[in-house]
């Protein structure tokens, strides 16, 4: 294909000769196609257009970041409310929040109670949705929430 329209299927030598006659470049557009698709255009112009479209797409994308909060088995009610406020702030910024509850020593023997505490903490956070069910790890529990 060139600026004027499609030329059709040509051998490589003819396509190169045609591009050389027009003082343009032969640029491969779709190398995996059968036969490969090429254009006869100025390579600098092609490269500029490609970079420009990538810049436009990059500006429209929002990078979501995963923030992290760690709570403990014996964390007090006021501290949990403070952490819940922090999680709310993160969610308002459209970030995901990973929450870890760390269990130490004999706390691991009370996993059922710890999971209830974890769920109570999640109930303190408004407007959220769990990405996946709460996951039990050898160190405690973990869960990831996102804005609802």
mmCIF file of the C-alpha atoms, coordinates in Angstrom:
data_MODEL
# 
_entry.id   MODEL 
# 
loop_
_atom_site.group_PDB 
_atom_site.id 
_atom_site.type_symbol 
_atom_site.label_atom_id 
_atom_site.label_alt_id 
_atom_site.label_comp_id 
_atom_site.label_asym_id 
_atom_site.label_entity_id 
_atom_site.label_seq_id 
_atom_site.pdbx_PDB_ins_code 
_atom_site.Cartn_x 
_atom_site.Cartn_y 
_atom_site.Cartn_z 
_atom_site.occupancy 
_atom_site.B_iso_or_equiv 
_atom_site.pdbx_formal_charge 
_atom_site.auth_seq_id 
_atom_site.auth_comp_id 
_atom_site.auth_asym_id 
_atom_site.auth_atom_id 
_atom_site.pdbx_PDB_model_num 
ATOM 1   C CA . UNK A 1 1   ? 0.000   0.000   0.000  1.00 0.00 ? 1   UNK A CA 1 
ATOM 2   C CA . UNK A 1 2   ? 1.215   3.532   -0.697 1.00 0.00 ? 2   UNK A CA 1 
ATOM 3   C CA . UNK A 1 3   ? -0.255  7.037   -0.303 1.00 0.00 ? 3   UNK A CA 1 
ATOM 4   C CA . UNK A 1 4   ? -2.408  6.617   -3.390 1.00 0.00 ? 4   UNK A CA 1 
ATOM 5   C CA . UNK A 1 5   ? -3.953  3.253   -2.506 1.00 0.00 ? 5   UNK A CA 1 
ATOM 6   C CA . UNK A 1 6   ? -3.329  -0.457  -2.523 1.00 0.00 ? 6   UNK A CA 1 
ATOM 7   C CA . UNK A 1 7   ? -0.871  -1.794  -5.052 1.00 0.00 ? 7   UNK A CA 1 
ATOM 8   C CA . UNK A 1 8   ? -1.461  -5.480  -4.386 1.00 0.00 ? 8   UNK A CA 1 
ATOM 9   C CA . UNK A 1 9   ? 0.840   -8.425  -3.800 1.00 0.00 ? 9   UNK A CA 1 
ATOM 10  C CA . UNK A 1 10  ? 4.357   -7.777  -5.103 1.00 0.00 ? 10  UNK A CA 1 
ATOM 11  C CA . UNK A 1 11  ? 7.679   -9.566  -4.770 1.00 0.00 ? 11  UNK A CA 1 
ATOM 12  C CA . UNK A 1 12  ? 10.072  -7.935  -2.299 1.00 0.00 ? 12  UNK A CA 1 
ATOM 13  C CA . UNK A 1 13  ? 12.467  -6.733  -5.009 1.00 0.00 ? 13  UNK A CA 1 
ATOM 14  C CA . UNK A 1 14  ? 9.707   -4.935  -6.944 1.00 0.00 ? 14  UNK A CA 1 
ATOM 15  C CA . UNK A 1 15  ? 8.350   -3.287  -3.783 1.00 0.00 ? 15  UNK A CA 1 
ATOM 16  C CA . UNK A 1 16  ? 11.839  -2.059  -2.820 1.00 0.00 ? 16  UNK A CA 1 
ATOM 17  C CA . UNK A 1 17  ? 12.410  -0.772  -6.364 1.00 0.00 ? 17  UNK A CA 1 
ATOM 18  C CA . UNK A 1 18  ? 9.061   1.064   -6.333 1.00 0.00 ? 18  UNK A CA 1 
ATOM 19  C CA . UNK A 1 19  ? 9.846   2.664   -2.949 1.00 0.00 ? 19  UNK A CA 1 
ATOM 20  C CA . UNK A 1 20  ? 13.315  3.708   -4.169 1.00 0.00 ? 20  UNK A CA 1 
ATOM 21  C CA . UNK A 1 21  ? 11.828  5.329   -7.306 1.00 0.00 ? 21  UNK A CA 1 
ATOM 22  C CA . UNK A 1 22  ? 9.458   7.422   -5.166 1.00 0.00 ? 22  UNK A CA 1 
ATOM 23  C CA . UNK A 1 23  ? 12.289  8.296   -2.716 1.00 0.00 ? 23  UNK A CA 1 
ATOM 24  C CA . UNK A 1 24  ? 10.303  6.767   0.161  1.00 0.00 ? 24  UNK A CA 1 
ATOM 25  C CA . UNK A 1 25  ? 10.765  3.843   2.533  1.00 0.00 ? 25  UNK A CA 1 
ATOM 26  C CA . UNK A 1 26  ? 9.199   0.389   2.569  1.00 0.00 ? 26  UNK A CA 1 
ATOM 27  C CA . UNK A 1 27  ? 7.782   -0.034  6.080  1.00 0.00 ? 27  UNK A CA 1 
ATOM 28  C CA . UNK A 1 28  ? 6.498   -3.383  7.374  1.00 0.00 ? 28  UNK A CA 1 
ATOM 29  C CA . UNK A 1 29  ? 3.134   -2.828  9.078  1.00 0.00 ? 29  UNK A CA 1 
ATOM 30  C CA . UNK A 1 30  ? 1.913   -6.379  9.838  1.00 0.00 ? 30  UNK A CA 1 
ATOM 31  C CA . UNK A 1 31  ? 4.799   -8.870  9.741  1.00 0.00 ? 31  UNK A CA 1 
ATOM 32  C CA . UNK A 1 32  ? 2.722   -11.844 10.923 1.00 0.00 ? 32  UNK A CA 1 
ATOM 33  C CA . UNK A 1 33  ? 0.128   -11.550 8.148  1.00 0.00 ? 33  UNK A CA 1 
ATOM 34  C CA . UNK A 1 34  ? 0.327   -13.866 5.143  1.00 0.00 ? 34  UNK A CA 1 
ATOM 35  C CA . UNK A 1 35  ? 1.706   -12.213 2.991  1.00 0.00 ? 35  UNK A CA 1 
ATOM 36  C CA . UNK A 1 36  ? 3.259   -9.522  5.240  1.00 0.00 ? 36  UNK A CA 1 
ATOM 37  C CA . UNK A 1 37  ? 1.679   -6.066  4.889  1.00 0.00 ? 37  UNK A CA 1 
ATOM 38  C CA . UNK A 1 38  ? 4.003   -3.189  3.990  1.00 0.00 ? 38  UNK A CA 1 
ATOM 39  C CA . UNK A 1 39  ? 3.538   0.481   3.129  1.00 0.00 ? 39  UNK A CA 1 
ATOM 40  C CA . UNK A 1 40  ? 5.551   2.790   0.943  1.00 0.00 ? 40  UNK A CA 1 
ATOM 41  C CA . UNK A 1 41  ? 5.833   5.899   3.136  1.00 0.00 ? 41  UNK A CA 1 
ATOM 42  C CA . UNK A 1 42  ? 8.377   8.199   4.736  1.00 0.00 ? 42  UNK A CA 1 
ATOM 43  C CA . UNK A 1 43  ? 9.709   6.291   7.775  1.00 0.00 ? 43  UNK A CA 1 
ATOM 44  C CA . UNK A 1 44  ? 10.202  9.466   9.848  1.00 0.00 ? 44  UNK A CA 1 
ATOM 45  C CA . UNK A 1 45  ? 6.560   10.405  9.339  1.00 0.00 ? 45  UNK A CA 1 
ATOM 46  C CA . UNK A 1 46  ? 5.465   6.849   10.211 1.00 0.00 ? 46  UNK A CA 1 
ATOM 47  C CA . UNK A 1 47  ? 7.540   6.856   13.413 1.00 0.00 ? 47  UNK A CA 1 
ATOM 48  C CA . UNK A 1 48  ? 6.205   10.270  14.445 1.00 0.00 ? 48  UNK A CA 1 
ATOM 49  C CA . UNK A 1 49  ? 2.573   9.197   13.936 1.00 0.00 ? 49  UNK A CA 1 
ATOM 50  C CA . UNK A 1 50  ? 3.125   6.023   15.956 1.00 0.00 ? 50  UNK A CA 1 
ATOM 51  C CA . UNK A 1 51  ? 4.723   7.936   18.863 1.00 0.00 ? 51  UNK A CA 1 
ATOM 52  C CA . UNK A 1 52  ? 1.917   10.499  18.797 1.00 0.00 ? 52  UNK A CA 1 
ATOM 53  C CA . UNK A 1 53  ? -0.820  7.856   19.076 1.00 0.00 ? 53  UNK A CA 1 
ATOM 54  C CA . UNK A 1 54  ? 1.081   6.157   21.925 1.00 0.00 ? 54  UNK A CA 1 
ATOM 55  C CA . UNK A 1 55  ? 1.368   9.484   23.769 1.00 0.00 ? 55  UNK A CA 1 
ATOM 56  C CA . UNK A 1 56  ? -2.385  10.083  23.384 1.00 0.00 ? 56  UNK A CA 1 
ATOM 57  C CA . UNK A 1 57  ? -3.219  6.635   24.772 1.00 0.00 ? 57  UNK A CA 1 
ATOM 58  C CA . UNK A 1 58  ? -0.744  6.996   27.638 1.00 0.00 ? 58  UNK A CA 1 
ATOM 59  C CA . UNK A 1 59  ? -2.427  10.199  28.789 1.00 0.00 ? 59  UNK A CA 1 
ATOM 60  C CA . UNK A 1 60  ? -5.856  8.557   28.962 1.00 0.00 ? 60  UNK A CA 1 
ATOM 61  C CA . UNK A 1 61  ? -4.728  5.608   31.094 1.00 0.00 ? 61  UNK A CA 1 
ATOM 62  C CA . UNK A 1 62  ? -4.945  5.842   34.880 1.00 0.00 ? 62  UNK A CA 1 
ATOM 63  C CA . UNK A 1 63  ? -2.336  3.874   36.754 1.00 0.00 ? 63  UNK A CA 1 
ATOM 64  C CA . UNK A 1 64  ? -4.016  2.150   39.695 1.00 0.00 ? 64  UNK A CA 1 
ATOM 65  C CA . UNK A 1 65  ? -1.720  1.690   42.597 1.00 0.00 ? 65  UNK A CA 1 
ATOM 66  C CA . UNK A 1 66  ? -2.101  -0.892  45.350 1.00 0.00 ? 66  UNK A CA 1 
ATOM 67  C CA . UNK A 1 67  ? -1.738  0.620   48.803 1.00 0.00 ? 67  UNK A CA 1 
ATOM 68  C CA . UNK A 1 68  ? -1.134  -1.594  51.823 1.00 0.00 ? 68  UNK A CA 1 
ATOM 69  C CA . UNK A 1 69  ? -2.410  -1.564  55.401 1.00 0.00 ? 69  UNK A CA 1 
ATOM 70  C CA . UNK A 1 70  ? -1.306  -3.925  58.186 1.00 0.00 ? 70  UNK A CA 1 
ATOM 71  C CA . UNK A 1 71  ? -3.477  -4.536  61.200 1.00 0.00 ? 71  UNK A CA 1 
ATOM 72  C CA . UNK A 1 72  ? -2.874  -6.802  64.125 1.00 0.00 ? 72  UNK A CA 1 
ATOM 73  C CA . UNK A 1 73  ? -4.957  -9.213  66.169 1.00 0.00 ? 73  UNK A CA 1 
ATOM 74  C CA . UNK A 1 74  ? -4.998  -6.909  69.197 1.00 0.00 ? 74  UNK A CA 1 
ATOM 75  C CA . UNK A 1 75  ? -5.281  -3.577  67.352 1.00 0.00 ? 75  UNK A CA 1 
ATOM 76  C CA . UNK A 1 76  ? -7.622  -1.289  69.298 1.00 0.00 ? 76  UNK A CA 1 
ATOM 77  C CA . UNK A 1 77  ? -11.001 -0.040  68.063 1.00 0.00 ? 77  UNK A CA 1 
ATOM 78  C CA . UNK A 1 78  ? -9.829  3.563   67.658 1.00 0.00 ? 78  UNK A CA 1 
ATOM 79  C CA . UNK A 1 79  ? -6.784  2.487   65.667 1.00 0.00 ? 79  UNK A CA 1 
ATOM 80  C CA . UNK A 1 80  ? -8.961  0.313   63.427 1.00 0.00 ? 80  UNK A CA 1 
ATOM 81  C CA . UNK A 1 81  ? -11.231 3.311   62.781 1.00 0.00 ? 81  UNK A CA 1 
ATOM 82  C CA . UNK A 1 82  ? -8.181  5.395   61.900 1.00 0.00 ? 82  UNK A CA 1 
ATOM 83  C CA . UNK A 1 83  ? -6.942  2.697   59.500 1.00 0.00 ? 83  UNK A CA 1 
ATOM 84  C CA . UNK A 1 84  ? -10.449 2.475   57.999 1.00 0.00 ? 84  UNK A CA 1 
ATOM 85  C CA . UNK A 1 85  ? -10.345 6.234   57.341 1.00 0.00 ? 85  UNK A CA 1 
ATOM 86  C CA . UNK A 1 86  ? -6.971  5.838   55.651 1.00 0.00 ? 86  UNK A CA 1 
ATOM 87  C CA . UNK A 1 87  ? -8.343  3.009   53.496 1.00 0.00 ? 87  UNK A CA 1 
ATOM 88  C CA . UNK A 1 88  ? -11.332 5.225   52.591 1.00 0.00 ? 88  UNK A CA 1 
ATOM 89  C CA . UNK A 1 89  ? -8.922  7.965   51.463 1.00 0.00 ? 89  UNK A CA 1 
ATOM 90  C CA . UNK A 1 90  ? -7.006  5.483   49.304 1.00 0.00 ? 90  UNK A CA 1 
ATOM 91  C CA . UNK A 1 91  ? -10.244 4.226   47.730 1.00 0.00 ? 91  UNK A CA 1 
ATOM 92  C CA . UNK A 1 92  ? -11.360 7.786   46.957 1.00 0.00 ? 92  UNK A CA 1 
ATOM 93  C CA . UNK A 1 93  ? -8.122  8.216   44.996 1.00 0.00 ? 93  UNK A CA 1 
ATOM 94  C CA . UNK A 1 94  ? -9.203  5.145   42.940 1.00 0.00 ? 94  UNK A CA 1 
ATOM 95  C CA . UNK A 1 95  ? -6.444  2.949   44.368 1.00 0.00 ? 95  UNK A CA 1 
ATOM 96  C CA . UNK A 1 96  ? -6.747  -0.651  45.471 1.00 0.00 ? 96  UNK A CA 1 
ATOM 97  C CA . UNK A 1 97  ? -5.988  -1.416  49.117 1.00 0.00 ? 97  UNK A CA 1 
ATOM 98  C CA . UNK A 1 98  ? -4.393  -4.626  50.331 1.00 0.00 ? 98  UNK A CA 1 
ATOM 99  C CA . UNK A 1 99  ? -5.121  -5.306  53.966 1.00 0.00 ? 99  UNK A CA 1 
ATOM 100 C CA . UNK A 1 100 ? -3.010  -7.771  55.946 1.00 0.00 ? 100 UNK A CA 1 
ATOM 101 C CA . UNK A 1 101 ? -3.812  -9.038  59.426 1.00 0.00 ? 101 UNK A CA 1 
ATOM 102 C CA . UNK A 1 102 ? -0.648  -10.397 60.979 1.00 0.00 ? 102 UNK A CA 1 
ATOM 103 C CA . UNK A 1 103 ? -0.956  -13.134 63.602 1.00 0.00 ? 103 UNK A CA 1 
ATOM 104 C CA . UNK A 1 104 ? 1.950   -13.868 65.928 1.00 0.00 ? 104 UNK A CA 1 
ATOM 105 C CA . UNK A 1 105 ? 2.686   -16.846 68.128 1.00 0.00 ? 105 UNK A CA 1 
ATOM 106 C CA . UNK A 1 106 ? -0.355  -18.087 70.028 1.00 0.00 ? 106 UNK A CA 1 
ATOM 107 C CA . UNK A 1 107 ? -2.653  -15.704 68.134 1.00 0.00 ? 107 UNK A CA 1 
ATOM 108 C CA . UNK A 1 108 ? -2.542  -18.266 65.317 1.00 0.00 ? 108 UNK A CA 1 
ATOM 109 C CA . UNK A 1 109 ? -4.491  -20.682 67.530 1.00 0.00 ? 109 UNK A CA 1 
ATOM 110 C CA . UNK A 1 110 ? -7.492  -18.277 67.439 1.00 0.00 ? 110 UNK A CA 1 
ATOM 111 C CA . UNK A 1 111 ? -7.871  -18.018 63.657 1.00 0.00 ? 111 UNK A CA 1 
ATOM 112 C CA . UNK A 1 112 ? -11.703 -18.027 63.769 1.00 0.00 ? 112 UNK A CA 1 
ATOM 113 C CA . UNK A 1 113 ? -11.796 -15.042 66.120 1.00 0.00 ? 113 UNK A CA 1 
ATOM 114 C CA . UNK A 1 114 ? -9.112  -13.269 64.066 1.00 0.00 ? 114 UNK A CA 1 
ATOM 115 C CA . UNK A 1 115 ? -11.113 -13.732 60.852 1.00 0.00 ? 115 UNK A CA 1 
ATOM 116 C CA . UNK A 1 116 ? -14.175 -12.182 62.548 1.00 0.00 ? 116 UNK A CA 1 
ATOM 117 C CA . UNK A 1 117 ? -12.027 -9.210  63.599 1.00 0.00 ? 117 UNK A CA 1 
ATOM 118 C CA . UNK A 1 118 ? -10.798 -8.894  59.992 1.00 0.00 ? 118 UNK A CA 1 
ATOM 119 C CA . UNK A 1 119 ? -14.391 -8.894  58.698 1.00 0.00 ? 119 UNK A CA 1 
ATOM 120 C CA . UNK A 1 120 ? -15.405 -6.321  61.327 1.00 0.00 ? 120 UNK A CA 1 
ATOM 121 C CA . UNK A 1 121 ? -12.577 -4.099  60.115 1.00 0.00 ? 121 UNK A CA 1 
ATOM 122 C CA . UNK A 1 122 ? -13.781 -4.431  56.516 1.00 0.00 ? 122 UNK A CA 1 
ATOM 123 C CA . UNK A 1 123 ? -17.277 -3.417  57.681 1.00 0.00 ? 123 UNK A CA 1 
ATOM 124 C CA . UNK A 1 124 ? -15.813 -0.112  58.934 1.00 0.00 ? 124 UNK A CA 1 
ATOM 125 C CA . UNK A 1 125 ? -14.706 0.827   55.397 1.00 0.00 ? 125 UNK A CA 1 
ATOM 126 C CA . UNK A 1 126 ? -17.498 2.419   53.298 1.00 0.00 ? 126 UNK A CA 1 
ATOM 127 C CA . UNK A 1 127 ? -18.010 1.931   49.540 1.00 0.00 ? 127 UNK A CA 1 
ATOM 128 C CA . UNK A 1 128 ? -15.665 -0.948  48.833 1.00 0.00 ? 128 UNK A CA 1 
ATOM 129 C CA . UNK A 1 129 ? -15.775 -4.282  47.062 1.00 0.00 ? 129 UNK A CA 1 
ATOM 130 C CA . UNK A 1 130 ? -13.569 -7.294  47.699 1.00 0.00 ? 130 UNK A CA 1 
ATOM 131 C CA . UNK A 1 131 ? -11.457 -8.370  44.722 1.00 0.00 ? 131 UNK A CA 1 
ATOM 132 C CA . UNK A 1 132 ? -11.387 -11.964 45.978 1.00 0.00 ? 132 UNK A CA 1 
ATOM 133 C CA . UNK A 1 133 ? -12.497 -13.769 49.135 1.00 0.00 ? 133 UNK A CA 1 
ATOM 134 C CA . UNK A 1 134 ? -10.406 -13.229 52.263 1.00 0.00 ? 134 UNK A CA 1 
ATOM 135 C CA . UNK A 1 135 ? -7.314  -15.386 51.942 1.00 0.00 ? 135 UNK A CA 1 
ATOM 136 C CA . UNK A 1 136 ? -5.802  -17.267 54.851 1.00 0.00 ? 136 UNK A CA 1 
ATOM 137 C CA . UNK A 1 137 ? -1.999  -17.314 54.931 1.00 0.00 ? 137 UNK A CA 1 
ATOM 138 C CA . UNK A 1 138 ? 0.401   -18.890 57.434 1.00 0.00 ? 138 UNK A CA 1 
ATOM 139 C CA . UNK A 1 139 ? 1.011   -15.398 58.883 1.00 0.00 ? 139 UNK A CA 1 
ATOM 140 C CA . UNK A 1 140 ? -2.684  -14.421 59.132 1.00 0.00 ? 140 UNK A CA 1 
ATOM 141 C CA . UNK A 1 141 ? -5.260  -13.098 56.682 1.00 0.00 ? 141 UNK A CA 1 
ATOM 142 C CA . UNK A 1 142 ? -5.105  -10.896 53.627 1.00 0.00 ? 142 UNK A CA 1 
ATOM 143 C CA . UNK A 1 143 ? -7.670  -9.277  51.379 1.00 0.00 ? 143 UNK A CA 1 
ATOM 144 C CA . UNK A 1 144 ? -7.682  -6.727  48.567 1.00 0.00 ? 144 UNK A CA 1 
ATOM 145 C CA . UNK A 1 145 ? -10.456 -4.177  48.198 1.00 0.00 ? 145 UNK A CA 1 
ATOM 146 C CA . UNK A 1 146 ? -11.247 -1.753  45.402 1.00 0.00 ? 146 UNK A CA 1 
ATOM 147 C CA . UNK A 1 147 ? -13.660 1.168   45.027 1.00 0.00 ? 147 UNK A CA 1 
ATOM 148 C CA . UNK A 1 148 ? -17.266 0.021   44.547 1.00 0.00 ? 148 UNK A CA 1 
# 
